């Protein structure tokens, strides 16, 4: 007798006002191994009523719908039945920045645009992509519920007191990162001046639009780092799309292309490790929400070099994978909510300004 237990299919709730598209999407997903559409709704209000009985693993919703649109639906759904939500809509094309980041801010985990050429009807290729996204999102709930938990939170609330006077702050984020970055930058002081370098894992084509969105919520000047440029006060830098970003020993930016087989590009670990080498004991590393382990090793290197290190806590993380991996390695001084992280960084600024001329940072 076999002891093999077959995994339960992924339970999907579809929310779509077009009956034709609803039928097509349901047919495609039901033909995929390990995926089962347990319910459908033609608007957000109808979907909310179904949630308590259906218990979906993943929700796939359109944006524009009558009665209750996708945005309002997500805002309610994450409160009454939190689970991974994918937006599948013709209104989240790469150039529709405002729509995309409204949905992410509301609580969606991922976005997939419907093809405009077919009026939104997805075909075999899009169906395969949709199924793969659903399989990935299904893993989110296991990371969220069963991921590494803090064995004893109190000792991790930074009783280390490193007294780091930072010349630079580096931040790494992945899935759930846009929401965390939004909360972080909205809560930074208006005159915040310590330079920040950030790596956010995001789909190709969305970087520039994400930066436009972030610029709307911070006084920092948001820009893409340039080769040999120097981090300046009051600036927030991101790597160019599809490139790694590091800090050289002279304090200038170093841009490089990924090697064959690399999983993450841009790599949080590469950025963090370079900062540990270029400015030991004068940097702060922050790891935010995300799947996987990118950034954990790099944060440990900042920690070992005498820098200050922070991990977003489980409660405020959409996905606790990356912060948990960093904590597990023993490279974290503080574990905080994303709003607390902003408050902590605000508290570092006066010391940094007293030590350094933050109006014109020179190479390290």
Secondary structure by P-SEA (a helix, b strand, c coil): cccccccccbbbbbbcccaaaaaaaaaaaaaccccccccccccaaaaaaacccccccbbbbbcccccccaaaaaaaaaaccccbbbbbcccccccaaaaaaaaaaacccccccccccccccccaaaaaaaaaaaaaaaaccccccccccccccccccccccccccccbbbbbbccaaaaaaaaaaaacccccccbbbbbbbcccccaaaaaaaaaaccccbbbbbcccccccccbbbbccccbbbbbccccbbbbbbbcccccccccaaaaaaaaaaaccccbbbbbcccccccaaaaaaaaaaabbbbbbbccccccccaaaaaaaaaccccbbbcaaaaaaaaaaaaaaaaacccccccccc
